[in-house]
Amino acid sequence: MSQNNIPYKIYLSEDEIPKQWYNVRADMKNKPAPLLNPATMQPMGFDDLRPVFCDELIKQELDDTTAYIDIPDEIRSFYKMYRPSPLVRAYCLEKALGTPAKIYYKFEGNNTSGSHKLNSAIVQAYYAKQQGLKGVTTETGAGQWGTALSMASAYLGIDCKVYMVKVSYEQKPFRREVMRTYGASVTPSPSMDTEIGRKINAEHPGTTGSLGCAISEAVEVATKTEGYRYVLGSVLNQVLLHQTVIGLEAKAALDKYDITPDIIIGCAGGGSNLGGLISPFMGEKLRGEKDYQIIAIEPASCPSFTRGKFAYDFCDTGMVCPLAKMYTLGSNFIPSANHAGGLRYHGMSPILSQLYHDGYMEARSVEQTSVFEAAEQFARVEGILPAPESSHAIRAAIDEALKCKETGEEKTILFGLTGTGYFDMVAYQKFNDGEMSDYIPTDEELEKSFATLPKVNL
Ligand SMILES: Cc1ncc(COP(=O)(O)O)c(C=O)c1O
């Protein structure tokens, strides 16, 4: 079908907000490997996970077989405040590039938290409240996840304690204040409030922290405080499940106009937005109904898919969290200090890791200066100021569109635009002042980190 008369924005009605999440594991022949108990190195069941996570979320985490899981009405009502999110035809970008490719992006930045993270934050806060808990703890890096969880917790009237990576806490005071405005307490990590924080501070004086440290602290506080559980903004199967609203809506909008994407692109930090976007398409691919080229984009300075090992590893630095089998750079890996583009986590979603390992998707890494170049090119024609994380996907979408310009192919490209970058202006400033550089870890650095991977005999 000709795609010349597609509207700039394809909207769905409120009624078309998904009523169920789609669990791609149900269609995977090779299921993602189970989480392991850090003390015994044995697979964890429902009871093992109860001290850390909410009951209903554990059920979702462990469910490899139910294809569709109902979205509770209260969550759908919350989704209605900002969903369905628009699917935009990037006519202006296509014109600027002079490409015959048709480019679409699913924009998840149209809520106050500024990113897709709210899709899972509201779910996790909801189940905590349902269970009668007082509150939740979490970590945040750049602050998008912490902001989303603060908003969701405020809406539902539960407490929210955020451990924020110290360097971001200091460099992003406004992000911190947004979370406090929504009623969350925000502590720079590593702190002196937790055993693990004190240990990390003693071993690495002056450390500016990492996501892995902040996770350890948040888990410790959740397990030691009555009425609290820990919630995570990415990586876990349950988070990827919640994020499938992105892909389900995108597919429904494209289906309205009989459009089938050739290429689907998403940035990959812990894998939740990418997993959510691709899930319904991947389901068709797994069932042999259709084929798509699916590409994960990650930073060259934190290349878990493209240079990591597929192995069991700790999800946190303090080694208190369950272990996951995933593409990982090692739980001690910390991206170079000059890295400003986000997506800094050392590991990757076990679901996406298994799919990548089995050849169902590709991965590429891109350098941050080229990411910010793409971000600015996009902002100037499409108007949206993208988050650096999202701009990894923009980079790849532009590259694919330029390939089409060379070959004359009219491919249809769909990418995930996960959020806005208004709190990332220090990074943009560095780029604009010509002070941003690229750093690619050496093989020796990665080998050093791989040497710390736990030995698991399963
Ligand atoms: C705007 C934005 N996009 C993407 C990501 C990457 O996370 P994930 O891979 O879980 O989608 C983040 C995570 O911090 C983010 O804030």
PDBQT file of the ligand as one rigid body, heavy atoms in Angstrom, charges set to zero:
ROOT
HETATM    1  C1  LIG A 501      14.717   7.855  28.004  1.00  0.00    +0.000 C 
HETATM    2  C2  LIG A 501      15.310   6.491  28.206  1.00  0.00    +0.000 A 
HETATM    3  N1  LIG A 501      15.354   5.658  27.154  1.00  0.00    +0.000 NA
HETATM    4  C3  LIG A 501      15.875   4.432  27.277  1.00  0.00    +0.000 A 
HETATM    5  C4  LIG A 501      16.417   3.988  28.465  1.00  0.00    +0.000 A 
HETATM    6  C5  LIG A 501      17.003   2.628  28.503  1.00  0.00    +0.000 C 
HETATM    7  O1  LIG A 501      16.379   1.737  29.340  1.00  0.00    +0.000 OA
HETATM    8  P1  LIG A 501      15.705   0.431  28.768  1.00  0.00    +0.000 P 
HETATM    9  O2  LIG A 501      16.746  -0.269  27.951  1.00  0.00    +0.000 OA
HETATM   10  O3  LIG A 501      15.285  -0.326  29.949  1.00  0.00    +0.000 OA
HETATM   11  O4  LIG A 501      14.551   0.860  27.948  1.00  0.00    +0.000 OA
HETATM   12  C6  LIG A 501      16.386   4.823  29.574  1.00  0.00    +0.000 A 
HETATM   13  C7  LIG A 501      16.937   4.310  30.853  1.00  0.00    +0.000 C 
HETATM   14  O5  LIG A 501      17.381   4.834  31.719  1.00  0.00    +0.000 OA
HETATM   15  C8  LIG A 501      15.813   6.104  29.451  1.00  0.00    +0.000 A 
HETATM   16  O6  LIG A 501      15.754   6.937  30.500  1.00  0.00    +0.000 OA
ENDROOT
TORSDOF 0
